[in-house]
Amino acid sequence: MEFLRQIQDFLEKVLFSALLLCMMVIPWKHALHMFQQNRYEPGRYIQWGKDQLKVWKHWLFPVLILVLALGCIVIPDYRLGKIATVWLAVFVGGVTLYREKKKNYIKPLAVTARVKRQIAVMLVLNCLWLIPAVMLTDYPLWALWVVAACWINWLLIFPMAWITSPFEKLIKKHYMKLAKEILKSHDRLIKIGITGSYGKTSSKNILQQILSEKFYSLPTPASFNTPMGITITIREQLKPTHEVFICEMGADHVGDIEQLMDFVQPQIGLVTSIGPQHLNTFGSQENIVTEKMKMIEKLPVTGFGVLNKDNELIRNYYIKNKCPIAWYGIEQEDVDYRAVNISFGPQGSSFDIHTREGADIPFKTRLLGEHNIANILAAVAVGRHLGVSWEQLQSAVAQVRYVEHRLEVKKINGYTFIDDAFNSNPVGSAMSLQVLKTMPGTRFIVTPGMIDLGPRQHEINKQFGMKMKDCADEVILVGKRQTEPIVEGLQACGFDMAHVHIVATVKEAFGLVYQKAAYTDTILLENDLPDAFNQ
């Protein structure tokens, strides 16, 4: 009888372990999702976790489960305690599943090949964790082990990252080597590198429009500015017939631009702007400047650099390269290409480009904002270097389409929106407010603020709030905790707080907009944070 009881007990634990594994799937998926939104970087993930622990409501459910678990453990009857623990696990699984179904993710988990490898490792780690649930005979310890399974996946991310990291590095190295060989085989290909804290993607798209007037050119798509994104573009899209390759290069760590420059080896380099973006990972503004300017310093002496003289950090940097440089700007007069006579309207912008030789060439574009005009200047400088005529440049600039989610004017349900939702930054947000100021009707702004600005994040968001006065009439803030600095700025500048509204989600923000706005009004969407940072 004792043997049969042991078999029954063992089978019960196996069945219960299978139940637990199913219960762990949602936390497992959520942990991977947040790890992905933190760019697969354990350091970012740890900082995100610390920020989550500061929010008291995130503690309610875990504390409740812990109290219930302790209640199960102190039940004197062993069998009754086990049954209570099972029902507690079923309750946790049911609540977790319900909460997951109610969530409307801004950026769902992208199940890439890398994520599939991570899922496989996480499955193994989960199974290893559940072995004690079968083997443990001490009831209180077994019950605690079972309850811990509800949250262990948040910690299993770290061994998973440690296990998969060497494989990811080998895969990355292999495919980058193949891509580099493809680039070498295109010995006549003109390669252009673009970097900066902001303005990279917009400048790249404008440059593509301009150069397509004369060349068969290939830009890296969307925000494919990482080593693997660039590698995919080269391996899958670059053809022998391409004459120009426009490569956007992103960086959020020291060494990133240097690595990409050694990889692509462009002959032309463009640095759009430098500011306090990714301070958490760079560590200092000085590191950001030094790294971004590698774009110019790693060019061959026979290469060609294009730089924004309005940016103080670029203007004051001593460049350790003797290659020719073309400067552009709006505020600075001593430049090769300067935008003057700028005017904005609902239909776009008009301006003249004043050259160092004294010519003034008129331009029109549907794009809005001075930073977009600066991006056009940068593209024009590259175009002129490559022999594109002024007539071709005027035609191309007039045809430039909005870059998705970057001051993109669009109609949604009959309402006029200025969509500037992608990766807001201090310069871009200030420009977008100036654009909103010129718009008709009641002016709305919907924003969760800015992130990834290190110790200056609070100060910059407070300044953002102060700049809203006289530019916006109604302010809708998404996320109470993260928008507190904006509220401070609004109060400091004397904004009428009766017209400031704080909501929890983007969905609620849109509902409020549709309730308050008229079709003649203008709504600015400034930044759209990933789910991991919406608080």
ZAFI-398542 format. One line per 5 residues: number of its first residue (from 0); their letters; for each residue x, y, z of C-alpha. Coordinates in nm, 4 decimals, decimal comma, padded with zeros to 6 digits, m for minus. Each point is the difference from the previous one (the first is absolute). Example, Ala and Ser with C-alpha at 12.3 -4.5 7.8 and 13.67 -1.06 7.14 Angstrom:
// residues 2
0) AS) 01,2300:m00,4500:00,7800; 00,1370:00,3440:m00,0660 .
END
This chain:
// residues 535
0) MEFLR) 00,0000:00,0000:00,0000; 00,2848:00,2375:00,0845; 00,1520:m00,0550:m00,3453; m00,3345:00,0730:m00,1715; m00,0390:00,3149:00,2085 .
5) QIQDF) 00,3464:00,1142:m00,1111; m00,0868:m00,0654:m00,3643; m00,3252:00,1945:00,0387; 00,1825:00,2854:00,1701; 00,2625:00,0055:m00,2746 .
10) LEKVL) m00,2622:00,0022:m00,2782; m00,1887:00,2786:00,1749; 00,3168:00,2090:00,0122; 00,0757:m00,0664:m00,3679; m00,3538:00,1016:m00,0945 .
15) FSALL) 00,0244:00,3060:00,2210; 00,3378:00,0913:m00,1500; m00,1586:m00,0076:m00,3455; m00,2725:00,2295:00,1337; 00,2660:00,2325:00,1400 .
20) LCMMV) 00,1870:00,0064:m00,3298; m00,3189:00,1121:m00,1743; m00,0544:00,2596:00,2726; 00,3527:00,1358:m00,0527; m00,0452:00,0615:m00,3737 .
25) IPWKH) m00,1508:00,3503:00,0354; 00,2659:00,1339:00,2431; 00,2600:m00,1660:m00,2206; m00,1346:00,1785:m00,3094; m00,0270:00,3309:00,1838 .
30) ALHMF) 00,3576:m00,0230:00,1322; 00,1331:m00,0671:m00,3519; m00,2130:00,2862:m00,1337; 00,1443:00,2484:00,2491; 00,3524:m00,1327:m00,0607 .
35) QQNRY) m00,0506:00,0634:m00,3726; m00,1270:00,3537:00,0641; 00,3143:00,0558:00,2064; 00,2045:m00,0979:m00,3094; 00,1058:m00,3381:00,1421 .
40) EPGRY) 00,2324:00,1804:00,2402; 00,0079:m00,1326:00,3610; 00,1112:00,3413:00,1294; m00,3007:00,1757:m00,1509; m00,2262:m00,2815:00,1173 .
45) IQWGK) 00,1283:00,0341:00,3605; m00,0582:00,3773:m00,0036; m00,3497:m00,0544:m00,1397; m00,0688:m00,2536:00,2785; 00,1156:00,2468:00,2646 .
50) DQLKV) m00,2360:00,2625:m00,1422; m00,2879:m00,2488:00,0115; 00,0658:m00,0744:00,3678; m00,0474:00,3690:00,0794; m00,3648:m00,0190:m00,1090 .
55) WKHWL) m00,2074:m00,1243:00,2949; m00,2845:m00,1479:m00,2086; 00,2419:m00,2502:m00,1545; 00,0423:m00,1520:00,3469; m00,3707:m00,0656:00,0694 .
60) FPVLI) m00,0448:m00,3274:m00,1881; 00,3341:m00,1594:00,1061; m00,0601:00,0905:00,3670; m00,3527:m00,1456:m00,0183; 00,1330:m00,3266:m00,1442 .
65) LVLAL) 00,2740:m00,0176:00,2625; m00,2537:00,0438:00,2818; m00,2220:m00,2698:m00,1485; 00,3019:m00,2287:m00,0425; 00,0983:00,0404:00,3641 .
70) GCIVI) m00,3586:m00,0810:00,0873; 00,0268:m00,3245:m00,1972; 00,3244:m00,0922:00,1743; m00,1392:00,0368:00,3539; m00,3020:m00,2221:m00,0719 .
75) PDYRL) 00,0544:m00,2908:00,2396; m00,1433:m00,2673:m00,2262; 00,2678:m00,0967:m00,2585; m00,2451:m00,1118:m00,2709; m00,2263:00,3023:00,0484 .
80) GKIAT) 00,3024:00,2304:m00,0212; 00,1046:m00,1584:m00,3296; m00,3496:00,0425:m00,1425; m00,0026:00,3650:00,1108; 00,3384:00,0543:m00,1664 .
85) VWLAV) m00,1290:m00,1532:m00,3238; m00,3031:00,2276:00,0002; 00,2252:00,2970:00,0747; 00,2085:m00,0858:m00,3061; m00,3161:m00,0299:m00,2111 .
90) FVGGV) m00,1163:00,3386:00,1347; 00,3327:00,1670:m00,0813; 00,0010:m00,1512:m00,3495; m00,3580:00,1114:m00,0643; 00,0562:00,3569:00,1210 .
95) TLYRE) 00,3250:00,0256:m00,1975; m00,1719:m00,1226:m00,3166; m00,2906:00,2426:00,0532; 00,2350:00,2951:00,0527; 00,1981:m00,0962:m00,3100 .
100) KKKNY) m00,3124:m00,0101:m00,2173; m00,1020:00,3449:00,1247; 00,3339:00,1532:m00,0991; 00,0233:00,1919:m00,3261; 00,3726:00,0081:m00,0727 .
105) IKPLA) 00,1427:00,3002:m00,1836; 00,2844:m00,2147:m00,1341; m00,0764:m00,3734:00,0164; 00,2752:m00,2563:00,0468; 00,1735:m00,0550:m00,3363 .
110) VTARV) 00,0671:m00,3726:m00,0268; 00,3288:00,0199:m00,1909; 00,2516:m00,2805:m00,0458; 00,1846:00,1373:00,3008; m00,3142:m00,0087:00,2149 .
115) KRQIA) m00,0681:m00,3578:m00,1105; 00,3446:m00,0982:00,1285; m00,0733:00,1807:00,3248; m00,3332:m00,1821:00,0314; 00,1755:m00,3359:m00,0388 .
120) VMLVL) 00,2478:00,0814:00,2782; m00,2751:00,1378:00,2240; m00,1973:m00,3226:m00,0472; 00,2986:m00,2044:00,1181; 00,0567:00,2315:00,2976 .
125) NCLWL) m00,3670:m00,0208:00,0973; 00,0075:m00,3783:m00,0133; 00,3130:m00,0025:00,2181; m00,1744:00,2263:00,2492; m00,2966:m00,2349:00,0172 .
130) IPAVM) 00,2069:m00,3115:00,0789; m00,0024:00,0797:00,3745; m00,3800:00,0294:m00,0201; 00,0044:m00,3725:m00,0752; 00,2896:m00,1033:00,2263 .
135) LTDYP) m00,0535:00,2096:00,3162; m00,1677:m00,1880:00,2864; m00,0003:00,2801:00,2585; m00,3463:00,1540:m00,0401; 00,0635:00,3637:00,1048 .
140) LWALW) 00,3110:00,0233:m00,2179; m00,1869:m00,1630:m00,2889; m00,2859:00,2509:00,0310; 00,2389:00,2967:00,0054; 00,1819:m00,1409:m00,3034 .
145) VVAAC) m00,3319:m00,0296:m00,1840; m00,1037:00,3566:00,0805; 00,3439:00,1315:m00,1025; m00,0632:m00,1492:m00,3453; m00,2454:00,2865:m00,0596 .
150) WINWL) 00,2835:00,2554:m00,0115; 00,3219:m00,1912:m00,0597; m00,0050:00,0773:m00,3746; 00,0844:00,3632:00,0717; 00,3296:m00,1267:00,1445 .
155) LIFPM) 00,0551:m00,2844:m00,2462; 00,0539:00,2687:m00,2658; 00,3550:00,0442:00,1338; 00,1250:m00,3607:m00,0353; m00,1819:m00,0157:m00,3350 .
160) AWITS) 00,1877:00,3114:m00,1192; 00,3302:m00,1414:00,1285; m00,0568:m00,3321:m00,1794; m00,1135:00,1488:m00,3330; 00,2480:00,2901:m00,0146 .
165) PFEKL) 00,2956:m00,1990:m00,1455; m00,2233:m00,1514:m00,2692; m00,1445:00,3408:m00,0917; 00,3518:00,1440:m00,0311; 00,1112:m00,2872:m00,2265 .
170) IKKHY) m00,3096:00,0342:m00,2190; 00,0465:00,3769:m00,0206; 00,3691:m00,0342:m00,0883; m00,0709:m00,2600:m00,2708; m00,2696:00,1988:m00,1793 .
175) MKLAK) 00,1918:00,3281:00,0276; 00,2978:m00,1712:m00,1649; m00,2207:m00,1135:m00,2889; m00,1429:00,3517:m00,0360; 00,3472:00,1544:00,0027 .
180) EILKS) 00,1051:m00,2310:m00,2846; m00,3037:00,1145:m00,1988; 00,0988:00,3650:00,0526; 00,3559:m00,0726:m00,1135; m00,1316:m00,1536:m00,3213 .
185) HDRLI) m00,1727:00,3362:m00,0809; 00,3264:00,1856:m00,0588; m00,1691:00,3014:m00,1652; m00,2780:00,0374:00,2540; m00,0310:00,3454:00,1597 .
190) KIGIT) m00,0612:m00,0607:00,3716; m00,1495:00,2718:00,2193; m00,0153:m00,0252:00,3788; m00,2490:00,2011:00,2065; m00,0037:00,0321:00,3784 .
195) GSYGK) m00,1057:00,2415:00,2725; m00,2032:00,0092:00,3188; m00,3065:00,0932:m00,2047; m00,0924:00,0642:m00,3620; 00,1715:m00,3097:m00,1437 .
200) TSSKN) m00,3027:m00,1698:m00,1544; m00,1544:00,3211:m00,1330; 00,3312:00,1083:m00,1588; 00,0428:m00,3451:m00,1515; m00,3465:00,0047:m00,1582 .
205) ILQQI) 00,0479:00,3528:m00,1364; 00,3414:m00,0951:m00,1360; m00,1475:m00,3060:m00,1685; m00,2589:00,2185:m00,1744; 00,2705:00,2426:m00,1138 .
210) LSEKF) 00,2554:m00,2552:m00,1206; m00,2619:m00,2070:m00,1823; m00,0185:00,2922:m00,2451; 00,3405:m00,1070:m00,1312; 00,0987:m00,3366:00,1502 .
215) YSLPT) m00,1409:m00,3455:00,0634; 00,0306:00,0157:00,3782; m00,0841:m00,2282:00,2910; m00,0719:00,1320:00,3515; m00,0170:m00,2163:00,3093 .
220) PASFN) m00,3753:m00,0395:00,0672; m00,1941:00,1488:00,2926; 00,2322:00,0196:00,3007; 00,2288:m00,2862:m00,1057; 00,3023:00,1746:00,1499 .
225) TPMGI) 00,1530:m00,2818:00,2067; 00,2719:m00,2413:m00,1193; m00,2549:m00,2752:m00,0663; m00,2517:00,2361:m00,1609; 00,2675:00,1291:m00,2376 .
230) TITIR) 00,1213:m00,3568:m00,0627; m00,3511:m00,1142:m00,0951; m00,0352:00,2949:m00,2403; 00,3314:m00,0764:m00,1723; m00,0596:m00,3747:m00,0283 .
235) EQLKP) m00,3619:00,0176:m00,1111; m00,0350:00,3263:m00,1947; 00,3337:00,1238:m00,1354; 00,0314:m00,0800:m00,3706; 00,2951:00,0321:m00,2409 .
240) THEVF) m00,1929:00,2745:m00,1817; m00,0189:00,2285:00,3050; 00,2224:00,3073:m00,0278; m00,0508:00,1488:00,3490; m00,0534:m00,1588:00,3410 .
245) ICEMG) m00,1427:00,2355:00,2675; 00,0676:m00,1508:00,3401; m00,1599:00,1315:00,3180; 00,2208:m00,0803:00,2999; m00,1389:00,0013:00,3533 .
250) ADHVG) 00,1978:m00,0038:00,3233; m00,0816:m00,0172:00,3681; 00,3328:m00,1318:00,1296; 00,3620:00,1094:m00,0338; 00,1515:m00,1846:m00,2972 .
255) DIEQL) m00,3217:m00,0465:m00,2018; 00,0766:00,2539:m00,2760; 00,3629:m00,1063:m00,0224; m00,1121:m00,3608:m00,0523; m00,2502:00,0992:m00,2697 .
260) MDFVQ) 00,2510:00,2241:m00,1781; 00,2516:m00,2868:m00,0145; m00,2810:m00,2219:m00,1291; m00,1485:00,2218:m00,2756; 00,2994:00,2308:m00,0709 .
265) PQIGL) m00,1970:00,2892:m00,1561; 00,1690:00,2702:m00,2080; m00,2541:00,2658:00,1076; m00,1043:00,0646:00,3606; m00,2831:00,2144:00,1393 .
270) VTSIG) m00,0554:00,0895:00,3665; m00,3426:00,1591:00,0450; m00,0070:00,1122:00,3625; 00,1359:m00,1008:00,3395; m00,1806:00,0249:00,3316 .
275) PQHLN) m00,0807:m00,1822:00,3265; m00,1466:m00,3103:m00,1609; 00,0861:m00,3399:00,1596; 00,1834:00,1604:00,2914; m00,0778:m00,3046:00,2125 .
280) TFGSQ) 00,2116:m00,2248:m00,2218; 00,2635:00,2464:m00,1231; 00,0705:00,1251:00,3497; 00,0762:00,3616:m00,0941; m00,0641:00,2630:m00,2648 .
285) ENIVT) 00,3716:00,0008:m00,0813; m00,0147:m00,3705:m00,0863; m00,2946:00,0646:m00,2324; 00,1819:00,2783:m00,1873; 00,3220:m00,1985:m00,0347 .
290) EKMKM) m00,1825:m00,3080:m00,1268; m00,2292:00,1778:m00,2476; 00,2917:00,1962:m00,1471; 00,1714:m00,3294:m00,0844; m00,2241:00,0217:m00,3070 .
295) IEKLP) 00,2255:00,2789:m00,1304; 00,3288:m00,1049:00,1533; m00,0173:m00,3506:m00,1472; m00,0563:00,1300:m00,3545; 00,2917:m00,0301:m00,2447 .
300) VTGFG) 00,1971:00,3210:m00,0601; m00,1538:00,0017:m00,3483; m00,3500:m00,0270:00,1491; m00,2579:00,2721:00,0603; m00,1672:00,1032:00,3257 .
305) VLNKD) m00,3220:00,1957:00,0562; m00,0599:00,1652:00,3389; m00,2684:00,2079:00,1732; 00,1602:00,3241:00,1197; m00,3095:00,1018:00,1973 .
310) NELIR) 00,0779:m00,2811:00,2407; 00,2378:00,1412:00,2596; 00,1485:m00,3386:00,0904; 00,0922:m00,0663:m00,3638; 00,1132:00,3560:m00,0665 .
315) NYYIK) 00,2442:m00,0003:00,2929; 00,1431:m00,3451:m00,0606; 00,3568:m00,0275:m00,1289; m00,0154:m00,2389:m00,2976; 00,2969:m00,2315:m00,0345 .
320) NKCPI) m00,0304:m00,0412:m00,3763; 00,1113:00,2157:m00,2933; m00,2765:m00,1087:m00,2402; m00,2143:00,2774:m00,1567; m00,2960:00,1130:00,2128 .
325) AWYGI) m00,3215:00,1747:m00,1081; m00,1817:00,1888:00,2751; m00,3716:00,0767:00,0051; m00,2302:00,1859:00,2374; m00,2837:00,2430:00,0579 .
330) EQEDV) 00,1249:00,2132:00,2889; 00,3693:00,0077:m00,0937; 00,0986:00,2263:m00,2893; 00,3467:m00,1344:m00,0758; m00,1158:m00,3189:m00,1716 .
335) DYRAV) 00,0008:m00,1450:m00,3502; m00,3787:m00,0490:m00,0069; m00,2372:00,2136:00,2087; m00,3808:00,0105:00,0066; m00,1457:00,3538:00,0009 .
340) NISFG) m00,3453:00,1568:m00,0493; m00,1685:m00,2987:00,1668; m00,3793:m00,0123:00,0253; m00,2384:m00,2732:00,1180; m00,3635:m00,0761:m00,0685 .
345) PQGSS) m00,2463:m00,2903:00,0118; 00,1111:m00,1011:m00,3505; 00,3730:m00,0081:00,0777; 00,3050:00,2263:00,0009; 00,1814:00,2342:m00,2362 .
350) FDIHT) 00,3537:00,1376:00,0286; 00,3052:00,1070:m00,1985; 00,3387:m00,1705:00,0121; 00,2769:00,2579:00,0156; 00,3342:m00,1385:m00,1193 .
355) REGAD) 00,3502:00,1131:00,0891; 00,0325:00,1285:m00,3582; m00,2896:00,2406:00,0636; m00,2806:m00,1728:m00,1914; m00,3542:m00,0270:00,1425 .
360) IPFKT) m00,2003:m00,2967:m00,1291; m00,3709:m00,0275:00,0971; m00,1387:m00,3279:00,1331; m00,3402:m00,1315:00,1029; m00,0801:m00,3140:00,1972 .
365) RLLGE) m00,3014:m00,1579:00,1620; 00,2141:m00,0720:00,3097; m00,0391:00,2132:00,3122; 00,2481:00,1206:00,2606; 00,3410:00,1639:m00,0085 .
370) HNIAN) 00,1701:m00,3303:00,0772; m00,1448:m00,1449:m00,3228; 00,1316:00,3000:m00,1908; 00,3410:m00,0651:00,1607; m00,0271:m00,3625:m00,1158 .
375) ILAAV) m00,0736:00,1236:m00,3533; 00,3103:00,2232:00,0128; 00,2127:m00,3004:00,0943; m00,1402:m00,2059:m00,2864; 00,0471:00,2880:m00,2437 .
380) AVGRH) 00,3673:00,0279:00,1041; 00,0533:m00,3691:m00,0809; m00,1983:00,0319:m00,3237; 00,2062:00,2945:m00,1209; 00,3221:m00,1870:00,0827 .
385) LGVSW) m00,1217:m00,2861:m00,2210; m00,0970:00,2281:m00,2868; m00,3773:00,0252:00,0382; m00,1189:00,3244:m00,1663; m00,1931:00,2710:00,1854 .
390) EQLQS) m00,3042:m00,0655:m00,2207; 00,0071:m00,3687:00,0925; 00,0413:00,0899:00,3670; m00,3006:00,2364:m00,0075; m00,2137:m00,2643:m00,1673 .
395) AVAQV) 00,1062:m00,2728:00,2419; m00,0526:00,2123:00,3129; m00,3496:00,0957:m00,1168; m00,0836:m00,3691:m00,0341; 00,1446:m00,1170:00,3320 .
400) RYVEH) m00,2652:m00,1933:00,1884; m00,0632:00,0139:00,3702; 00,2146:m00,2373:00,2003; m00,2383:m00,2216:00,1939; m00,0604:00,1271:00,3559 .
405) RLEVK) 00,2326:00,2996:m00,0434; m00,2068:00,3201:m00,0213; m00,2273:m00,1842:m00,2422; m00,3241:00,1886:m00,0654; m00,2865:m00,2474:m00,0337 .
410) KINGY) m00,3764:m00,0270:00,0306; m00,1375:m00,2496:00,2532; m00,3779:m00,0310:00,0223; m00,0286:00,3479:m00,1527; 00,2340:00,1648:00,2532 .
415) TFIDD) 00,3312:00,1648:m00,0910; 00,2956:m00,1625:00,1740; 00,3690:00,0854:m00,0077; 00,1556:m00,3386:00,0681; 00,3423:00,0444:00,1602 .
420) AFNSN) m00,0261:m00,3205:00,1993; 00,3359:m00,1591:m00,0800; 00,2736:00,0359:00,2601; m00,0484:00,3567:00,1211; 00,3107:00,1970:00,0976 .
425) PVGSA) 00,0649:00,3453:00,1520; 00,0697:00,1749:m00,3323; m00,2769:m00,1715:m00,1959; m00,2610:00,0551:00,2715; 00,0790:00,3719:00,0163 .
430) MSLQV) m00,0263:00,0260:m00,3798; m00,3317:m00,1863:m00,0020; m00,1441:00,2479:00,2502; 00,1023:00,2890:m00,2265; m00,1775:m00,1728:m00,2891 .
435) LKTMP) m00,3110:m00,0541:00,2147; 00,0056:00,3692:00,0921; m00,0584:00,0954:m00,3654; m00,2978:m00,2358:m00,0446; m00,3685:00,1057:m00,0090 .
440) GTRFI) m00,2741:m00,0722:00,2536; 00,0473:m00,1300:00,3515; 00,3449:m00,1569:00,0297; 00,0277:m00,3323:00,1839; 00,3134:m00,1887:00,0998 .
445) VTPGM) m00,0005:m00,3653:00,1069; 00,3278:m00,1213:00,1523; 00,1532:m00,2376:00,2551; 00,3197:00,2081:00,0107; 00,3551:m00,1096:m00,0825 .
450) IDLGP) 00,2200:m00,2814:00,1338; 00,3577:m00,1284:m00,0191; 00,1422:00,3390:00,0950; 00,1919:m00,1135:00,3074; 00,0224:00,2341:00,3016 .
455) RQHEI) m00,1268:00,2904:m00,2135; m00,3316:m00,1687:m00,0828; m00,2008:00,1795:00,2697; 00,1456:00,3407:m00,0891; m00,0536:m00,0428:m00,3763 .
460) NKQFG) m00,3613:m00,1135:00,0419; m00,0658:00,2925:00,2320; 00,1366:00,2381:m00,2656; m00,2214:m00,1769:m00,2540; m00,3028:00,0839:00,2146 .
465) MKMKD) 00,1072:00,3637:00,0311; 00,0314:00,0308:m00,3792; m00,3634:m00,1041:m00,0481; m00,1295:00,3404:00,1136; m00,1336:00,2003:m00,2983 .
470) CADEV) 00,0574:m00,3032:m00,2274; m00,2756:m00,2319:00,1262; m00,3487:00,0681:00,1349; m00,0805:m00,3488:00,1328; 00,2642:m00,2348:00,1443 .
475) ILVGK) m00,0695:m00,3731:00,0341; 00,2711:m00,1891:00,1897; 00,0252:m00,3797:m00,0182; 00,1231:m00,1620:00,3222; m00,0248:00,1780:00,3341 .
480) RQTEP) 00,3432:m00,0896:00,1389; 00,2186:00,0593:m00,3047; m00,1676:00,3329:m00,0872; 00,0433:00,1581:00,3449; 00,2934:00,2177:m00,1241 .
485) IVEGL) m00,2164:00,1302:m00,2870; m00,2702:00,0949:00,2505; 00,2641:00,1859:00,2028; 00,1057:00,1896:m00,3127; m00,3583:00,0887:m00,0890 .
490) QACGF) m00,0615:00,1319:00,3517; 00,3288:00,1953:m00,0020; m00,0849:00,1841:m00,3230; m00,3530:00,0895:00,1106; m00,1887:m00,2328:m00,2342 .
495) DMAHV) m00,3725:m00,0244:00,0797; m00,0068:m00,3400:00,1770; m00,3742:m00,0317:m00,0678; 00,1085:m00,0890:m00,3550; 00,2470:m00,2691:00,1081 .
500) HIVAT) m00,1310:m00,3573:00,0022; 00,1844:m00,3116:00,1209; m00,1056:m00,3435:m00,1250; 00,1420:m00,3501:00,0425; 00,0093:m00,1219:m00,3608 .
505) VKEAF) 00,0225:00,1246:m00,3576; m00,3484:m00,1448:m00,0585; m00,1411:00,2237:00,2733; 00,1868:00,2970:m00,1500; m00,1615:m00,0538:m00,3406 .
510) GLVYQ) m00,3414:m00,0317:00,1649; 00,0523:00,3348:00,1704; 00,1169:00,1617:m00,3233; m00,3091:m00,1158:m00,1873; m00,2150:00,1278:00,2859 .
515) KAAYT) 00,1536:00,3480:00,0118; 00,1380:00,0788:m00,3484; m00,1791:00,1348:m00,3064; 00,0866:m00,0846:m00,3603; 00,1583:00,3464:m00,0372 .
520) DTILL) 00,2451:m00,0623:00,2856; 00,3541:m00,1417:m00,0127; 00,1311:m00,2872:00,2158; 00,3737:m00,0589:00,0452; 00,1042:m00,3536:00,0974 .
525) ENDLP) 00,3436:00,0426:00,1567; 00,1818:m00,3262:00,0754; m00,1420:m00,3467:00,0501; 00,1813:m00,1978:00,2683; 00,0282:m00,3796:m00,0109 .
530) DAFNQ) m00,2150:m00,1910:00,2489; 00,2989:m00,0493:00,2304; 00,0245:00,3748:00,0651; m00,3656:00,1035:00,0162; m00,0711:00,0646:00,3684 .
END
